[in-house]
């Protein structure tokens, strides 16, 4: 199956029985169009007070129970709309007819936002059979993960074929795609556009469910169950496979820039946010370096021009004696994904360990990005909770930290959904490690140029730091190089989608 839309080609070469290959290769170019539109879909963007969820195209409307409210904020922000489900037995939408043949190839997708970590199974979308649903896309409390499952038969006691993966993050929009490919017989699950590669399973029995689509609940022999408590948007069902490239497009989560400090200027002890956010506070001798343009070798051959800033019109200059910049707590969500980026240039390698940035709690640091003098590498250190123990310390192999030029662009990406943290150096993935933590990130402050040990500054940075950005959400790997090369002062939200 073609992996994506666009022009493709096939090359062929003739080889005879003696193994002699024809010199000339024959090529054939062809065009792969977009996949077929959904067989059924509901945007769930209906205005508050609507009597039904309007179907997309020829899809019939879905009628709500009393536990459904239209007009909630959707996955794309205040201008987007979703439907809210209160978790009661009346929290559902029901269509008038089936949408897909569950014995053949099909795909189901939806956006979901849960207010809390579920204590029971939840269903986002299902399609009725006689005694069991033909499929169930939702949350499985036993594995504490998102799940796409298909019952073995239309009977209760025969079990299910299922694929599971990734965690539910309360208060964060998550996109799910469940796929059954009848040609390969395999079930797969995408979470936020990423295929759960370690859990692609075979479906070994096939049967057809002919009942209506249920949104927010699933059928059981004694009635409906697994009613959803949360918000839902953009439910779609396809009679085809969603390949990996299309899954990334459908489920890629937009990152929201929460703060950007170009570090080009200072007003007293503050270096302002390029947007409307709070400034970074400069302390202990930290200062903004700007190039002195008074030297003109054409007029004075003895003068030596000052060196240019690290990036843009200025940078944060630190001498390794404790100077730093900070932004108080309250920037991040309690447990959602985030990305922090900065550009760093060491004054010299070796010597002592030095911190580029850290997220600091009341009694310890959640995560530090540092220069390790022993390893002569950039390093990431994580802890499990405030005041807890170190869970991992990992160095970026093969990347020598820079002491000249534009320095190194460092991007720390935490995925709460997949429970890992990654470090990108100059746009390239350098390391990725698991991070199982119980941090409330709303309590962490952003420290630039230091971490802390007790109340004392630890691992102070010596050199230049610049272009500090914080995002809500895990930036996609393909976007990290774009962010690394953004001109100083540019609006990243015009570029990152």
URFEN-V956639 format. One record per residue. PHI is phi in degrees with one decimal (* if undefined). OMEGA is omega in whole degrees, 0 to 359 (NA if undefined). Layout:
# URFEN-V956639
phi->(PHI	PHI)
omega->(OMEGA	OMEGA)
This chain:
# URFEN-V956639
phi->(*	-58.7	-76.1	-162.9	-78.4	113.8	-70.9	-130.0	-147.8	-122.0	-111.8	-136.9	-136.4	-81.1	-131.5	-84.1	-63.0	-88.8	88.7	-82.7	-92.3	-68.0	-65.9	-86.5	-92.4	-94.2	-124.1	-131.3	-102.5	-143.8	-110.4	-99.8	-83.3	-58.0	-68.6	-59.2	-65.2	-58.8	-71.1	-154.7	-170.2	-136.7	-69.7	60.3	-96.2	-70.7	-65.2	-56.1	90.6	-63.2	-86.0	-160.3	-90.3	-70.2	-78.7	-84.2	64.2	-92.3	-66.2	-67.8	-62.1	-106.9	-89.9	-92.0	-83.0	-69.0	-88.7	-113.0	-125.8	-91.8	98.6	-76.3	-70.2	-94.9	-68.5	-97.8	106.8	-59.6	-83.5	-100.2	-129.7	-138.8	-109.7	-106.4	-120.1	-91.9	84.8	-80.7	-65.5	-95.9	-90.7	-163.8	-126.7	-127.7	-87.4	-93.2	-157.9	-68.1	-109.5	-136.9	-85.1	-73.7	-87.4	-112.2	-64.1	-157.2	-138.8	-132.6	-141.9	-168.2	-96.1	-141.8	-136.2	-98.5	-75.3	-154.7	-71.6	-65.0	-103.8	-139.1	-59.2	-129.3	-115.2	-90.7	-141.9	-149.9	-135.8	-64.4	-104.0	-90.4	-122.8	-136.7	-74.4	-67.3	-159.8	-146.8	-105.4	-177.1	-119.6	-109.6	-71.2	-67.0	-94.0	52.0	-152.9	-70.1	-143.9	-122.4	-134.9	-131.3	-58.6	-62.3	-141.1	-85.7	-115.9	-67.9	-91.6	-94.3	86.4	-140.2	-95.8	-152.4	-128.9	-140.4	168.6	70.6	-101.1	-85.3	-111.0	-57.7	80.8	-122.6	-69.9	-128.9	-108.0	-120.9	-134.8	-106.1	-128.5	-119.1	-105.7	-68.5	-72.5	-100.9	74.4	-109.3	-101.4	-145.1	-136.6	-110.3	-124.1	52.4	85.0	-101.1	-69.4	-77.6	-68.9	-87.4	-143.8	-107.4	-119.9	-82.8	-102.9	-101.8	-131.2	-128.5	-152.3	-112.4	-100.1	-104.3	-88.8	-72.4	-78.4	-113.0	-114.2	96.4	-165.2	-139.5	-75.6	-142.4	-57.3	-103.7	127.8	-87.3	-147.4	57.0	-65.0	-78.6	-117.1	155.0	-110.7	-138.4	-150.5	54.0	-82.0	-137.1	-129.7	-120.4	-101.4	-153.5	-79.2	-95.5	-72.9	-61.1	-63.3	-70.8	-61.1	-64.6	-68.9	-69.3	-110.2	-62.3	-92.8	-67.3	-94.6	-106.4	-75.1	-96.8	-162.6	-145.0	-117.8	-73.6	55.8	-97.4	-154.7	-140.6	-117.9	66.4	-98.4	-115.7	-112.9	-71.5	-73.1	-63.5	-89.4	-112.5	-80.8	-78.8	-77.8	-85.2	-88.9	-91.0	-146.3	56.6	90.8	-65.7	-145.5	-92.7	-88.8	-129.6	-65.2	-84.7	-94.4	-73.5	-81.3	-127.0	-56.7	-67.2	-95.2	-134.3	-61.4	-85.9	-80.5	-111.3	-59.2	-70.3	-71.4	-72.3	-63.4	-59.6	-156.8	78.0	-94.9	-169.3	-153.9	-83.1	-100.4	-127.4	-105.1	81.5	-103.3	118.7	-63.0	-162.4	-131.2	-150.4	-128.9	-62.9	-63.3	111.8	-82.9	-96.3	-77.2	-55.2	-146.1	-86.3	-66.1	-153.2	-136.1	-124.8	-128.2	-161.8	-107.6	-135.2	-135.9	-71.2	-66.9	-163.5	-87.8	79.8	77.7	-114.3	-64.6	-140.1	-97.7	-80.5	-154.3	-148.8	-105.0	-108.6	-95.4	-75.1	-125.8	174.9	-100.5	-71.6	-152.9	-122.8	-111.3	-132.4	-96.9	-93.0	-67.1	-65.4	-85.5	54.3	-145.3	-72.2	-141.0	-119.9	-123.9	-123.3	-127.0	-84.0	-163.1	-64.9	79.9	-87.2	-103.4	-68.2	-94.9	-161.6	-134.5	-129.8	-103.2	-84.0	-73.0	75.5	-122.2	-80.1	-58.4	-87.6	-117.7	-150.1	59.8	-83.6	65.3	-122.5	-90.8	-115.0	-128.1	-98.7	-122.1	-108.0	-105.9	-68.5	-66.2	-100.8	66.9	-142.0	-129.9	-126.8	-120.2	-107.1	-115.5	53.8	84.9	-114.8	-62.0	-106.1	-162.3	-147.7	-136.1	-65.5	-142.9	-92.9	-139.7	-119.4	-73.4	-100.0	-71.3	-67.1	-91.6	-98.7	-97.6	-91.1	-110.6	-114.2	95.4	-166.4	-123.9	-133.8	-126.5	69.0	-102.4	-97.0	-65.8	-127.5	50.7	-66.0	-89.7	-124.9	145.6	-122.1	-125.7	-157.1	51.6	-86.9	-132.2	-128.8	-122.1	-87.0	110.2	-90.0	-60.1	-68.0	-56.6	-70.9	-94.1	-58.9	-60.7	-63.3	-63.9	-60.9	-99.7	-62.5	-62.1	-58.0	84.2	-75.0	-86.5	-64.1	-72.2	-78.3	-109.3	-88.3	-133.5)
omega->(178	183	187	175	176	180	178	175	175	175	180	178	180	177	182	184	179	180	179	182	174	185	186	176	176	181	176	179	179	183	175	181	172	175	180	178	179	174	180	179	177	180	185	176	183	181	177	180	180	181	182	174	184	177	177	180	182	179	178	177	176	184	184	165	184	181	180	177	178	173	177	178	184	185	182	176	187	180	180	186	179	176	179	180	189	177	179	177	179	180	181	167	182	176	183	186	176	181	184	173	186	174	178	179	174	178	176	182	178	168	179	176	182	180	181	178	187	174	178	176	176	176	174	182	173	176	187	163	176	179	181	174	178	173	180	175	184	184	181	185	181	179	182	183	174	188	170	185	177	178	179	176	178	180	188	195	189	177	182	165	185	171	185	175	176	184	172	180	182	178	183	176	181	179	181	174	173	185	167	180	183	180	178	182	188	172	177	184	173	174	184	176	181	177	174	190	184	177	170	191	178	169	191	173	185	175	188	175	187	185	182	176	175	177	180	177	176	180	170	182	181	178	181	185	177	180	186	167	184	180	184	179	168	176	180	175	184	174	181	176	167	180	189	181	179	177	177	179	183	190	178	183	179	175	180	179	181	181	178	180	182	178	178	184	178	172	188	181	182	168	194	169	179	177	182	183	183	182	166	179	178	184	173	175	175	179	177	179	172	184	176	183	183	180	177	182	178	179	181	183	183	182	180	181	178	180	181	175	181	183	180	186	181	174	177	182	181	186	179	182	178	176	182	173	183	174	186	181	177	182	187	174	186	184	181	176	177	176	174	180	176	174	186	174	180	172	176	178	183	178	186	173	184	182	173	174	180	170	191	175	182	186	180	182	176	181	177	166	188	166	177	180	181	181	187	182	168	189	176	177	180	174	187	181	180	184	182	185	178	178	178	170	186	178	179	184	172	181	177	180	187	174	182	176	182	181	180	173	183	180	177	184	178	176	177	180	183	174	178	178	183	174	175	177	182	175	183	179	181	178	175	181	175	176	175	186	178	182	164	188	175	181	184	173	177	177	180	179	177	161	179	171	191	177	184	175	179	176	180	183	174	181	184	175	187	169	180	180	175	179	163	183	179	178	178	183	182	183	182	178	178	179	181	184	181	175	179	178	181	180	186	183	172	185	186	176	NA)
